[in-house]
Amino acid sequence: MQFQPSELNRMTLLKAVASLVIIISVLIVGAVSVWFSAQSAAYDAALGAYVGWNENLCEKVKLRAAENNIGFGSLDAASAETLFGGDYNGFNGALVVTEAGGGRIIYSSSDVFADNIGSYGVTLPEEGTEVFEVGAGGKYYAVAATGLGEGMYLCGYMDFTASVQAFSGFKTAVIAVFTVSAVLIIGAFAAYVILTGINERGHKYRYKLQTDSEGRILKSNKNFKQDFPQTVRIYDNVAHFDEGKLNAIKLNSFEDEQFLACAAKRTTSGKIKISADALGMPYNAQATQPREMMREMYVSLLPRGKAFLLGIIFIANLHNIKDMFGRDFAENVHHIIYDKIAKRFKYIYDLDIYNIGVIFPDGKEYEVLMQDLKDIVADLNQYIKIENNVVNMSVKCGFAVCDNTMEQRSFEYAMTAADAALTRTEKEKLKNYYIFRGSEIKQFAKYFFNYDLRQMLKDNLFEMEYQPQYSIAEQRVVGFEALFRVKKSANLAVNIFDLISYAERSGNMMVIGDFIFNTAMSFAKRLENKDIKLSLNVSPVQLMQAGFCDNFLEIYDQYDLKPGSLCVEITESFLVQNFDDAVQKLEVLREHGIEIHLDDFGTRYSSLLYLKKLPVSVIKIDREFVIDIGSNDFDKSITSMIVNICKEQNLMSISEGVETREQYDILKSIGVDIIQGWLIGKSMPADAALKFADEFKLK
């Protein structure tokens, strides 16, 4: 940050004073810590010395008992007295107690202790010697307890009052030193923050803006509009910004995210004035999601009452490009397409590596854009040359005209409309784009999914079913795969794949995911005593969300599952984007005892490259290689190759789609570990699955 010279001098002096106070306090705390550790060790050593004393005393007592033909089982106070003869081996006194009743005192050399040694907090050891610090009669004693045999114990005791009082006083002094040092450090830091970090008059802030209590930006200066043209709201809770402290926030600029340090000031009308600068240090704030930024821009345009365009641009062949040229090459293609879109559309949002959201507001430029839309999409589908490689692009677009002809004006409805137009483009394959208009909804009806998934959850219209996995070697059910289902009572005219895709596109996958995780993990807990694992699928949209691991593990910990009882299935297809981030998250799950399964292996020839780095323990062979395995030598060879890789890398193999005994026999001969498919059983509810696991025998 840049400050005025006078402010800089005052800050420099205060920094030096604050740093000196903190350094001195840290040195004091360090010295006291070392001193405390030494005193604590000496205190423990003093107690420990009585172990040897008592063991030596026990040996003497046992020797005298043998000489006088005294058995410990019949020991009484009179006979016990003869075993000591007034010699307590350095102790102030001794006790003989019986194990019966938890330590009833048979003999005591003085009246310090009475009745039962257990009432003083002494627990008789099963073996060896234990030393206890005991309070009795206003004093403290060190009591060492050792077994004599035949249910009898010897306890030597020593006046330990002086040592306890000295150590207690020492601990009080240490606490006081730590408290004073903490106050000095906090005070120095607070003085620095209050006097230098927030003085707006002594600082030239680049950005000036005004928001309401919910963070919506009402006014902003030229610099802010220039650097953050798409930002219409601050997602941090501005209502709780402290005027006496510097607040750090995270915003998305045109190409990447940026951190700002800001000073807040409340006005009498409830508005909040914010002055901010770029923050040159890391700050752990939640990233603003592109979809939410797109929502805010959409909402800000609604009050104008005029038509504007919202769209989703899908790079259809990017996955194939990635397979042919690699992930880095695919990302470069994405950037080129993104830059092309940025030149023609007012606001763009990088939803993921495949999909880019766009908004174009009303006005004269809007009319020109609508006339040029065909040429714009055609330009996106031109050849691209990268590193001497020429790539023919396939870009599909779905647009929605947002005006009063739409049945609803919500952002979710507009995105669903654009998605319906995109789906129509992909399914009909006649054009590279379609435009959804409210008056033409009948033409998009079969592509239009507009479900309130949150309400459906509340209405209990979803359920989980479980498909069994059978071990060829163990000849029993060793696992189930959890599958998301819609109850028949919901009467939905859409298959489960389309519903999941809709949940991902509409931003509801996290909510659906929590339902799946909770329901599946509850069932996994029921399977633990049967030594059966449960695997569940994780959507790429879920895995790539910030905080996914924390949320998943929080649910996982609620069910207290044993390591290895739960498996997460991922598909190779999502690994185009943020591969390293995905690997890192999967490593976190594996460290918590969760197995990672790689699904649909072999369907993409880049899978071998991913397998090298992914922390997987199981590979699932896609059903495409199983369907014709009895008549297609290629399928059999591919399956054999995958199984051999598994065996060489100590991985398990699961073959999906097994429906016939012939397929089973071939897979068994190849060496597949586990099979899954209709030959074993279809998916079923939880109770039926438990019963199935107990009773199933392969005929």
Order of alpha helices (4+ residues) and beta strands (2+ residues): alpha-alpha-beta-beta-beta-beta-beta-alpha-beta-beta-alpha-beta-beta-beta-alpha-beta-alpha-alpha-beta-beta-alpha-beta-beta-beta-alpha-beta-alpha-beta-beta-alpha-alpha-beta-alpha-alpha-beta-alpha-beta-alpha-beta-alpha-beta-alpha-beta-alpha
